[in-house]
Amino acid sequence: MGRLRKSTKKRKSLKAKQRQHIAFRMNILFFSIFILFSLLIFRLGYLQIVKGEDYVRALERTEEIPVNTSVPRGRIYDKYGRILVDNEPKNAITYTKMQDTKQTDMLEIAKKLAKLIDLKSDRVTLRDKQDFWITNNRDAAYEKVPEDEQKEIQAIEDLSEKEVQQEIDKRVRERITQEELDTLTETDLEVLAIYREMLSGYALAPQIIKSDVEPAEFARVSERLGELPGVNTTTDWERVKNVPKGTVAILGGTTTPQKGIPADKLDYFLARGYSRNDRVGTSYLEFQYEEVLQGQKTVVKNLTNSKGQVVDTVPVIEGKPGKDLVLTIDSELQLEVEKIVEKNLLDAKKKPGTKYLDRAFIIMMDPKTGDVLSMVGKQLYKDEAGKTQFLDYSYGSFTTAYEAGSVVKPATILTAYQNDIIEPGTTLIDEPIKLAGTNGTKSSVFNRSGRIPVNDLYAIERSSNVYMFKIALLSAGLQYTPNMPLRVMPEKLNLFRSGFSQFGLGVNTGIDLPNEVTGVQSDLKDGGNLLDYTIGQFDTYTPLQLAQYVSTIANGGYRIQPHIVKEIREPSEDGVSMGPVIQEIGPVILNRVNNSDNEINRIKEGMKRVYYGDRGSARSWFKDTDYVAAGKTGTAQSFAYDEKEKKVHETLNVSHIGFAPFDNPEVAYAIVVPYVTTDDDHTTYVNNMIARQALDKYFELKEKNMKNGLMEEAVPQPIKPSITDVRIQETEEEEETITTNPEN
């Protein structure tokens, strides 16, 4: 019995252990199921909530892309609302290639289009012809590279499959004969011209096949769009300048859709969301304000099926025209001053010693606001027929620099005031200067041998070189004695350079145009160089720097940043009035010179004497003005490089700065005529004549505009026609914008 009880207890104990083990395993199973279901629910939630939209988009296979629709660029107006650059609508035919489009399909469409439109084949290249011949004669083409030769190419190490095919294609093209290319008919070439335009586009981006389409062609293609997948008829815009040819190069240029983005700027524009065949600004205003002028492309959503084929296109963002620019330029003043420069430049060219005279510049600006009213640069040259022509060189006003001469003397005296070298009214003796170790003497033009007491006002009126020389000596703590040694003093040169830079000489002006230069700052080699610097015979300056400099004096000592653009506006809604102002570009003060009002006013008085004083250097040209102005003339030794002779020749530059009216300046101006003569004893005063005639024209037009009620502040501002009927198309070559002198 005892054994039976023990056996029964043992069986019960084993069953209990089995039940516990089963329960444990079931718990693990249920827990595992719970974990798996939790993970599944979490995953489903993640897919639906977090990634749901992405997967729905992938399922629908939609894609939002900016489409290169042709929207008009912003217009450009002058300060009075006269149209300078406009857009001309043109009928156009476009082709949009799909992602699954085959080249054979495109070729068939090109053949159909060739029967409906005429397209010149002058853009077709030799490579285009070779590739087209290969497409039409594929078997015969690849027989030119035998199979064993193809195997040799394939056996070349480090060549990918793509590179192997490129090498084979290259050899095929090299072996196509001229006779084989001559088998291409005129019809073939027209098909090829269309086909190459179609190939140059990108998937899902419309590519212009032909612009300026004839109405009959436009109608024929429009009627057959159902037979021409990807082809569409639309409106393109062509950039048109409403200015005389050879005028205002600073407006800049644009590419055509056929040319697209220039190769040297490709990365720059692609990084900003452009397409390769976009029309873009390439120079000056069109380039500087590209982001403003460029319109907003249409953005569409392409709906595709499971095979990636586009089944529908839905607009997401409509395209918008670019914003408009209103310039500070008075286009009528610009045109009249250009005529003045051209006439005086031609007259000066007729005199002896003018072999290297080929250009002249004048800048006119508002000294209180920095508005550039007129920027004129003209360059002369002879064409192949020997006729004298003018090239618009307005951009040379800030991209080229020249020795300016005595026009810098007011800056020399003001710098001397700043550093307590002299004070207003200081008198110094004008006499020939002879330094040890130098050949000859340095003297003033009006005094080659005597000793004349000269104060600061008289020094400006008569343009005393020696007064400036002695300022340089005093800056080093020296009193002049004949044959005195003068060591090199770079710290004193830096003192004057620092003073000059306060007025804008030798530094960037800040003009809102690209490629501005600051001129050349030469290294100081001897003490005589320091003396030369004080009379404008050492460093070089741009005409625009001189205009900013004289403006700083005219407005009482504030260096104002010059600017070409006055306003940015929304595009016109009705074509009659300008759109609302988005941004007004007002005066920007860069710095205030370290001179008192009294010091600046004294210099202005000296510049007034240049025009009206008994011995004023410009009295002959300004003594009888109906207005009161002030200025300073300049002459500088310079050098011209002769390309034919490969030799440098000594020449003279002439310059002129000024402002008017004297009591309340509203216009400041700077004239530079480089290489005016090779004759030291020159009698050319072309700088002074340009200054007087341009200033007269300014006040004449001001009076006329006031009588005619021409206002630049009218609200709303009406759009006014250009002052000329000349229209320059964007497709014209640069040389076509050169004007021929009608006198020749």
C-alpha positions in Angstrom: 0.0 0.0 0.0 2.8 2.3 0.8 4.4 1.7 -2.6 1.0 2.4 -4.3 0.6 5.7 -2.5 4.1 6.8 -3.5 3.5 5.8 -7.1 0.2 7.8 -7.2 1.8 10.9 -5.7 4.6 10.6 -8.2 2.2 10.5 -11.2 0.2 13.5 -9.8 3.5 15.4 -9.5 4.5 14.7 -13.1 1.1 15.8 -14.4 1.3 19.0 -12.4 4.7 19.7 -13.9 3.4 19.0 -17.4 0.5 21.4 -16.9 2.9 24.1 -15.7 5.2 23.6 -18.7 2.3 23.7 -21.1 1.0 26.9 -19.5 4.4 28.4 -19.7 4.8 27.5 -23.4 1.3 28.8 -24.1 2.1 32.1 -22.4 5.3 32.5 -24.5 3.2 31.7 -27.6 0.5 34.2 -26.8 3.1 36.8 -25.9 4.9 36.2 -29.2 1.6 36.6 -31.1 1.0 39.8 -29.2 4.4 41.2 -30.1 4.0 40.2 -33.8 0.5 41.7 -34.0 1.8 44.9 -32.3 4.6 45.1 -34.8 2.2 44.6 -37.6 -0.2 47.3 -36.4 2.7 49.6 -35.8 4.0 49.0 -39.3 0.6 49.5 -40.9 0.2 52.7 -39.0 3.6 53.9 -40.1 2.8 53.0 -43.7 -0.6 54.7 -43.6 0.2 57.7 -41.5 3.8 58.5 -42.1 4.4 57.1 -45.6 0.9 57.0 -46.9 1.2 60.1 -49.0 4.5 59.0 -50.5 3.1 55.6 -51.5 -0.1 57.1 -52.9 2.0 59.4 -55.0 4.2 56.5 -56.1 1.0 54.6 -57.0 -0.4 57.4 -59.0 3.1 58.1 -60.4 2.7 61.9 -60.5 5.4 64.4 -60.9 5.4 68.2 -60.4 7.8 69.9 -62.7 8.5 73.5 -63.8 7.6 73.7 -67.5 9.6 76.0 -69.7 6.6 78.0 -70.9 7.5 81.2 -72.6 6.5 84.0 -70.2 7.5 87.6 -71.0 10.5 89.1 -69.2 10.1 92.3 -67.3 10.1 95.5 -69.3 12.7 98.2 -68.8 11.6 101.9 -68.7 13.6 105.2 -68.4 13.0 107.5 -65.5 9.9 109.1 -67.2 8.3 105.8 -68.1 9.5 105.7 -71.7 9.8 102.1 -72.9 13.4 101.0 -73.4 13.1 97.2 -73.6 9.9 95.5 -74.5 8.6 92.0 -75.5 7.2 91.3 -78.9 4.8 88.3 -79.1 5.5 85.7 -81.8 3.6 82.6 -82.9 5.6 79.5 -82.1 5.5 75.7 -82.5 6.8 73.6 -79.6 7.5 69.9 -79.0 7.4 68.1 -75.7 9.2 64.8 -75.5 7.8 62.2 -73.1 10.0 60.0 -70.9 9.2 56.9 -73.0 9.4 58.7 -76.4 11.5 56.8 -78.9 13.7 58.6 -81.4 12.0 56.7 -84.3 8.7 58.2 -83.2 10.2 61.7 -83.1 11.6 61.2 -86.5 8.2 60.3 -87.9 6.7 63.5 -86.3 9.5 65.5 -87.8 8.7 64.2 -91.2 5.0 65.2 -90.7 6.0 68.6 -89.5 8.3 69.2 -92.4 5.2 69.0 -94.7 3.5 71.7 -92.7 6.2 74.3 -91.9 9.3 75.7 -93.5 12.4 75.6 -91.3 15.8 76.7 -92.6 18.6 74.1 -92.3 21.4 76.7 -91.7 21.8 75.5 -88.1 22.4 71.9 -89.1 26.0 70.9 -88.5 28.2 68.2 -90.1 27.7 66.1 -87.0 24.0 66.4 -87.3 24.2 65.2 -91.0 26.4 62.3 -90.1 24.1 61.1 -87.3 21.0 61.6 -89.5 22.6 59.5 -92.3 23.4 56.8 -89.7 19.8 56.8 -88.5 18.6 56.4 -92.1 21.2 53.9 -93.1 22.0 51.9 -89.9 23.1 48.6 -91.5 25.3 50.3 -94.1 26.7 52.6 -91.4 27.9 49.9 -89.0 29.3 47.8 -91.8 32.0 50.6 -92.0 33.4 49.1 -88.7 33.9 45.4 -89.3 33.0 42.9 -86.6 36.6 42.0 -85.9 37.4 45.7 -85.4 34.5 46.0 -83.0 35.8 43.1 -81.0 39.2 44.8 -80.8 37.5 47.9 -79.3 35.5 45.8 -76.9 38.7 44.1 -75.7 40.2 47.5 -74.7 40.6 47.5 -70.9 38.9 50.2 -68.8 36.3 51.0 -71.5 32.7 50.8 -70.3 30.0 49.5 -72.6 28.9 53.0 -73.3 32.4 54.1 -74.1 32.8 51.2 -76.5 29.7 52.2 -78.4 30.9 55.8 -78.5 34.2 54.7 -80.0 32.4 52.6 -82.7 30.1 55.5 -83.5 33.0 57.9 -83.8 34.7 55.6 -86.3 31.5 55.2 -88.3 31.2 59.0 -88.6 34.8 59.4 -89.6 34.2 56.9 -92.5 31.0 58.5 -93.9 32.0 60.0 -97.2 30.9 63.4 -98.6 29.2 61.6 -101.5 27.1 59.7 -99.0 26.2 63.0 -97.2 25.3 64.6 -100.5 22.5 62.0 -100.9 20.6 64.0 -98.2 17.9 65.9 -100.1 16.6 69.4 -99.2 13.6 67.7 -97.7 15.9 65.4 -95.7 17.7 68.5 -94.4 14.5 70.2 -93.4 13.4 67.1 -91.5 16.8 67.0 -89.9 16.5 70.7 -88.9 13.2 69.9 -87.1 14.5 66.7 -85.7 17.6 68.3 -84.1 15.4 70.9 -82.4 13.3 68.2 -81.0 16.3 66.2 -79.7 17.7 69.3 -78.0 14.8 69.5 -75.6 14.4 67.6 -72.3 11.8 65.2 -71.3 8.5 66.8 -70.3 9.9 70.3 -71.1 8.5 72.1 -74.2 11.2 72.9 -76.8 10.6 75.6 -79.4 10.9 74.1 -82.8 10.2 77.4 -84.7 9.4 80.9 -83.5 8.0 83.8 -85.6 5.7 81.3 -87.3 3.7 82.4 -90.3 0.0 82.5 -89.8 -0.7 79.9 -92.4 1.9 77.5 -90.9 0.4 78.2 -87.4 -3.1 77.3 -88.7 -2.0 74.1 -90.5 -0.2 72.7 -87.5 -3.0 73.7 -85.1 -5.5 71.8 -87.3 -3.4 68.6 -87.1 -2.3 68.6 -83.4 -4.1 65.3 -82.9 -1.8 63.6 -85.5 1.3 65.1 -83.9 1.8 63.8 -80.3 3.9 66.3 -78.3 3.5 69.1 -80.8 1.7 72.3 -79.7 1.1 75.8 -81.0 1.8 78.6 -78.5 3.0 82.2 -78.1 6.7 83.0 -77.7 8.2 86.4 -76.7 11.1 88.1 -78.3 13.2 90.7 -76.5 13.2 94.1 -78.3 15.2 97.2 -77.5 13.4 100.5 -78.3 16.7 102.5 -78.5 18.9 103.7 -81.4 21.4 101.1 -82.6 24.7 101.4 -80.7 23.0 103.1 -77.7 22.9 102.1 -74.0 24.9 98.9 -74.1 24.4 98.8 -70.3 20.9 97.5 -70.9 22.6 94.2 -71.6 21.5 91.3 -73.7 19.7 88.0 -73.5 20.0 84.6 -75.2 17.4 83.1 -77.4 15.7 79.9 -76.5 17.6 78.2 -79.3 20.9 79.2 -77.7 19.7 78.7 -74.1 22.1 79.2 -71.1 25.6 80.1 -72.2 28.1 77.4 -71.4 30.2 79.5 -69.1 27.2 80.3 -66.9 25.5 76.9 -67.1 26.3 75.7 -63.6 25.3 79.1 -62.2 21.8 79.0 -63.7 21.1 75.3 -63.3 21.7 75.6 -59.6 18.9 78.2 -59.6 16.3 76.0 -61.2 16.7 77.0 -64.8 16.5 74.7 -67.8 19.3 74.5 -70.3 17.2 76.1 -73.1 15.9 79.0 -71.0 16.3 82.6 -72.2 18.6 84.4 -69.7 20.3 87.7 -69.3 24.0 87.6 -70.3 25.3 91.1 -69.6 24.9 94.2 -67.5 21.3 95.1 -66.5 19.7 92.0 -68.1 22.2 89.8 -66.2 22.4 91.9 -62.9 18.6 91.9 -62.5 18.0 88.4 -64.0 16.1 87.1 -61.0 13.8 90.2 -61.2 13.2 90.2 -64.9 12.8 86.5 -65.3 9.2 85.4 -65.1 7.7 82.6 -63.1 7.5 79.4 -65.1 4.3 77.4 -65.2 4.4 74.4 -62.8 2.4 71.4 -63.9 1.6 68.0 -62.4 2.1 65.1 -64.9 -0.1 62.2 -64.2 1.3 58.9 -65.4 0.1 55.3 -65.6 1.8 52.3 -64.2 4.1 52.2 -67.3 5.3 55.7 -66.7 3.3 57.1 -69.6 1.9 60.6 -69.1 -1.9 60.4 -69.3 -2.8 63.9 -68.1 -1.2 67.2 -67.2 -2.7 69.4 -64.5 -1.5 73.0 -63.9 -0.3 73.6 -60.3 1.1 77.2 -60.6 0.4 79.5 -63.5 3.3 81.3 -65.2 3.8 85.0 -64.5 5.6 87.7 -66.4 8.8 89.1 -65.0 8.9 92.3 -62.9 9.6 95.6 -64.6 12.6 98.0 -64.0 12.4 101.7 -64.0 15.8 103.3 -64.6 17.3 106.5 -63.4 18.4 107.2 -67.0 16.7 110.0 -69.0 16.6 108.4 -72.4 16.2 111.8 -74.2 19.2 113.3 -72.4 21.1 110.1 -73.1 20.5 110.3 -76.8 21.3 114.0 -77.0 24.5 113.7 -75.0 25.6 110.8 -77.2 25.2 113.1 -80.3 27.3 115.7 -78.5 30.1 113.2 -77.7 30.1 111.7 -81.3 30.3 115.1 -82.9 33.1 116.4 -80.7 35.0 113.1 -80.9 34.9 113.3 -84.7 36.0 117.0 -84.7 38.9 116.2 -82.3 39.9 113.2 -84.5 40.5 115.5 -87.5 43.4 117.3 -85.7 47.0 116.2 -86.0 48.5 113.8 -83.4 45.3 112.0 -82.8 46.3 108.5 -84.0 45.3 106.9 -80.8 42.3 109.0 -79.9 39.4 106.5 -80.2 37.0 107.1 -77.2 35.3 109.5 -74.9 33.1 109.2 -71.8 30.6 111.4 -69.9 28.6 110.5 -66.8 25.8 112.8 -65.5 24.2 112.0 -62.2 22.2 113.5 -59.4 24.7 114.3 -56.7 22.1 114.0 -53.9 20.5 110.7 -54.8 23.1 108.9 -56.9 20.7 108.6 -59.8 22.7 108.1 -63.0 20.9 110.4 -65.5 23.2 109.7 -68.5 26.0 107.2 -69.0 27.7 107.8 -72.4 30.8 106.1 -73.8 31.7 106.1 -77.5 34.5 104.3 -79.3 35.6 105.1 -82.8 37.0 102.6 -85.3 37.3 102.0 -89.1 35.3 99.2 -90.7 36.6 97.1 -93.6 35.3 99.7 -96.0 37.2 102.5 -94.2 34.1 104.1 -92.8 34.2 105.6 -89.3 31.8 103.9 -87.0 30.7 104.4 -83.3 30.6 101.5 -80.9 28.5 102.0 -77.8 31.1 101.9 -75.0 29.0 103.1 -72.1 30.1 100.2 -70.0 33.7 101.4 -70.3 32.6 104.2 -67.9 33.1 101.7 -65.0 35.1 98.9 -66.6 38.1 101.0 -67.8 40.3 103.4 -65.9 42.6 106.3 -66.9 45.1 108.9 -65.6 42.8 111.8 -64.7 45.2 114.7 -64.2 44.3 118.0 -62.4 40.7 117.2 -61.7 41.9 115.4 -58.6 43.4 118.7 -57.1 40.3 119.5 -55.1 40.7 116.1 -53.4 44.4 116.8 -52.8 43.6 120.1 -50.9 40.6 118.6 -49.0 42.9 115.7 -47.9 45.5 118.3 -46.8 42.7 120.0 -44.8 41.8 116.7 -43.2 45.3 116.0 -42.0 46.1 119.6 -40.9 48.8 119.9 -43.5 47.3 123.3 -44.6 44.2 125.2 -43.6 41.8 127.2 -45.7 43.5 130.3 -47.1 47.1 128.9 -46.8 49.4 130.7 -49.3 52.4 128.9 -50.9 54.9 130.0 -53.5 54.3 128.6 -57.0 57.8 128.1 -58.5 59.6 125.4 -60.6 60.5 122.4 -58.4 63.9 120.8 -58.8 64.7 117.7 -56.7 68.0 115.9 -56.3 68.5 113.0 -58.6 65.8 114.0 -61.1 66.0 115.4 -64.6 64.5 118.7 -65.3 61.9 120.6 -63.2 58.3 120.2 -62.2 56.2 123.3 -62.6 52.7 124.7 -63.2 51.6 125.2 -66.8 50.9 128.9 -66.2 54.3 129.5 -64.4 57.4 127.9 -65.9 60.0 130.2 -64.3 58.7 132.8 -61.8 57.8 132.8 -58.1 54.1 133.6 -57.5 52.2 133.5 -54.2 49.2 131.2 -54.5 46.4 130.4 -52.0 44.1 127.4 -52.2 41.4 129.1 -54.2 43.8 130.5 -56.8 45.5 127.1 -56.9 42.3 125.5 -58.1 41.3 128.4 -60.4 44.6 128.3 -62.3 45.4 124.6 -61.7 48.7 125.1 -59.8 50.8 121.9 -59.9 53.3 123.3 -57.5 50.8 124.1 -54.8 50.0 120.4 -54.8 53.7 119.4 -54.8 54.3 121.5 -51.8 51.3 120.0 -50.0 53.0 116.6 -50.5 56.3 118.0 -49.1 54.5 119.5 -46.1 52.9 116.1 -45.4 56.4 114.8 -44.8 57.3 117.8 -42.7 59.6 119.3 -45.4 60.0 122.8 -46.7 61.1 123.1 -50.3 64.6 124.0 -51.2 66.1 123.7 -54.7 67.8 120.3 -55.3 66.6 118.9 -52.1 66.6 115.1 -51.7 63.2 113.4 -51.4 63.1 109.9 -50.2 60.4 107.4 -50.9 57.5 107.9 -48.4 54.9 105.1 -48.9 53.1 106.1 -45.7 52.4 109.6 -47.1 51.1 108.1 -50.4 48.8 105.9 -48.3 47.7 109.1 -46.5 46.6 110.7 -49.7 45.1 107.4 -51.1 43.0 107.1 -47.9 41.8 110.7 -48.4 41.0 110.2 -52.0 39.1 107.0 -51.3 36.7 108.9 -49.1 35.5 110.7 -52.3 35.3 107.4 -54.3 38.7 107.6 -56.1 40.4 104.2 -56.4 37.6 102.2 -54.8 34.4 100.6 -56.0 31.6 103.1 -56.4 28.9 100.4 -55.7 27.1 100.8 -59.1 24.4 98.2 -59.6 26.1 96.8 -62.7 28.6 93.9 -63.0 32.4 94.0 -63.8 33.2 97.3 -62.2 37.0 98.0 -61.8 38.8 100.2 -59.3 41.7 101.3 -61.5 45.4 100.7 -61.1 47.3 101.7 -58.0 51.0 101.9 -58.9 53.9 101.2 -56.5 55.8 104.1 -55.1 59.3 104.1 -56.5 60.6 107.5 -55.7 59.6 110.7 -54.0 58.7 112.2 -57.3 55.8 109.7 -57.6 54.2 111.1 -54.4 54.2 114.6 -56.1 52.8 113.1 -59.3 50.0 111.5 -57.3 48.7 114.8 -56.0 48.1 116.1 -59.5 46.5 112.9 -60.9 49.5 111.5 -62.6 50.0 108.2 -60.8 46.9 106.0 -60.2 44.1 105.5 -62.7 40.4 106.2 -62.1 37.2 105.3 -63.9 34.9 108.0 -65.3 32.3 106.8 -62.9 34.6 107.2 -59.9 35.2 110.8 -61.0 31.5 111.4 -61.2 31.0 110.0 -57.7 33.9 112.1 -56.5 32.6 115.4 -57.8 29.1 114.5 -56.5 30.6 114.1 -53.0 31.9 117.6 -53.2 28.7 119.0 -54.7 26.4 117.6 -52.1 28.4 118.7 -49.1 30.6 115.7 -48.4 28.4 112.6 -48.7 29.6 109.8 -50.9 26.4 108.4 -52.5 26.3 105.1 -54.2 25.4 105.5 -57.9 22.7 103.4 -59.3 21.0 102.7 -62.6 17.7 101.2 -61.4 15.3 103.5 -59.6 12.3 101.2 -59.1 11.1 97.6 -59.4 7.5 97.3 -60.3 4.9 94.6 -60.9 4.1 94.1 -64.6 1.5 96.3 -66.1 -2.0 94.8 -66.0 -3.5 96.9 -68.8 -0.5 97.9 -71.0 -1.3 101.6 -70.3 -0.1 102.2 -66.8 2.9 100.8 -65.0 2.3 98.2 -62.3 2.5 99.0 -58.5 6.0 99.8 -57.1 7.5 96.8 -55.3 10.8 98.4 -54.3 12.1 101.9 -54.6 15.8 102.3 -54.7 16.7 105.5 -52.8 20.0 107.1 -51.9 22.6 105.0 -50.1 25.2 107.0 -48.2 28.5 105.1 -48.3 30.4 107.5 -46.1 30.9 111.2 -45.0 34.3 112.7 -45.8 36.3 114.0 -42.9 36.0 117.7 -43.9 34.0 120.5 -42.4 31.2 122.3 -44.3 33.5 125.4 -44.4 36.3 123.4 -46.0 34.1 121.8 -48.7 32.4 125.2 -49.5 35.8 126.8 -49.9 36.8 124.2 -52.5 33.4 124.6 -54.3 34.2 128.3 -54.4 37.6 127.6 -56.0 35.8 125.3 -58.6 33.4 128.1 -59.4 36.4 130.4 -60.1 37.5 127.8 -62.7 34.5 128.8 -64.7 34.1 132.4 -63.9 37.3 133.7 -62.4 39.5 136.1 -64.3 42.2 133.4 -64.8 39.9 130.3 -64.7 41.1 127.4 -66.7 37.6 126.8 -68.2 36.5 130.5 -68.3 36.4 130.5 -72.1 33.7 127.9 -72.2 31.5 128.8 -69.2 31.8 132.6 -68.6 28.5 133.3 -70.4 26.2 130.5 -68.9 22.6 131.3 -68.0 23.1 129.2 -64.9 25.9 129.2 -62.3 28.1 126.1 -62.3 31.5 125.0 -60.9 34.1 122.6 -62.2 37.7 121.6 -62.7 39.6 120.7 -65.8 42.5 118.2 -66.1 45.3 117.0 -68.4 47.4 113.9 -67.7 50.3 112.2 -69.4 49.3 108.7 -70.4 50.4 105.8 -72.7 48.7 104.1 -75.6 49.8 100.6 -76.8 50.1 100.2 -80.5 49.1 96.7 -81.5 50.7 96.9 -84.9 54.0 98.3 -83.7 54.0 96.4 -80.4 55.1 99.6 -78.8 53.9 102.0 -76.2 53.5 105.7 -77.2 53.2 108.7 -75.0 49.8 110.4 -75.2 47.7 112.9 -73.2 44.3 112.4 -71.5 42.0 115.3 -70.9 39.2 115.3 -68.3 36.6 117.6 -66.7 34.4 117.5 -63.6 31.7 119.8 -62.5 28.2 120.4 -61.0 25.3 122.8 -61.3 23.5 124.9 -60.2 26.2 126.1 -57.8 23.9 127.0 -54.9 21.7 123.8 -55.1 23.4 121.2 -57.2 21.1 118.8 -59.1 23.5 117.4 -61.7 27.2 116.5 -61.4 29.2 115.3 -64.4 32.6 113.9 -65.3 34.2 113.7 -68.8 37.3 111.7 -69.8 38.8 111.7 -73.2 41.9 109.4 -73.2 44.7 109.4 -75.7 43.5 112.7 -77.1 46.9 113.6 -78.7 50.6 112.7 -78.9 51.5 116.4 -79.0 52.6 117.9 -75.7 51.7 121.3 -77.0 48.1 120.3 -77.6 45.3 122.7 -78.4 42.5 120.2 -78.0 39.8 121.2 -75.5 37.2 118.5 -76.4 36.6 117.8 -72.7 35.5 121.4 -72.0 33.3 121.5 -75.1 31.5 118.3 -74.2 31.0 119.6 -70.7 29.5 122.9 -71.7 27.3 121.4 -74.5 26.0 118.6 -72.3 25.2 120.9 -69.4 23.4 123.3 -71.7 21.4 120.3 -73.1 20.5 119.2 -69.5 18.9 122.6 -68.6 17.3 122.9 -72.0 15.5 119.5 -71.6 14.6 120.3 -68.0 12.8 123.4 -69.1 11.1 121.6 -71.9 9.9 118.8 -69.7 8.6 121.2 -67.1 6.6 123.1 -69.8 5.2 119.8 -71.2 4.3 118.6 -67.7 6.5 115.5 -67.9 6.6 114.2 -64.4 8.4 111.1 -63.1 6.3 110.9 -59.9 2.8 110.6 -61.5 0.5 108.0 -59.9 -0.4 105.8 -61.7 2.6 106.2 -63.9 1.6 106.1 -67.5 3.7 104.1 -70.0 5.2 106.4 -72.6 6.5 105.5 -76.0 10.2 105.4 -76.8 11.8 108.5 -78.1 12.9 106.6 -81.2 11.3 104.2 -83.7 14.3 102.0 -83.8 13.7 98.4 -82.6 16.6 96.0 -82.1 15.6 92.4 -82.0 17.3 90.0 -79.6 18.4 87.8 -82.4 20.5 90.5 -84.1 24.3 90.1 -83.9 26.3 92.5 -81.8 28.0 94.0 -84.7 24.6 95.1 -86.1 24.2 97.5 -83.2 27.1 99.6 -84.4 26.0 102.9 -86.0 27.7 104.2 -89.1 28.7 107.9 -89.1 26.4 109.5 -91.7 29.1 112.0 -92.7 31.3 109.3 -94.2 
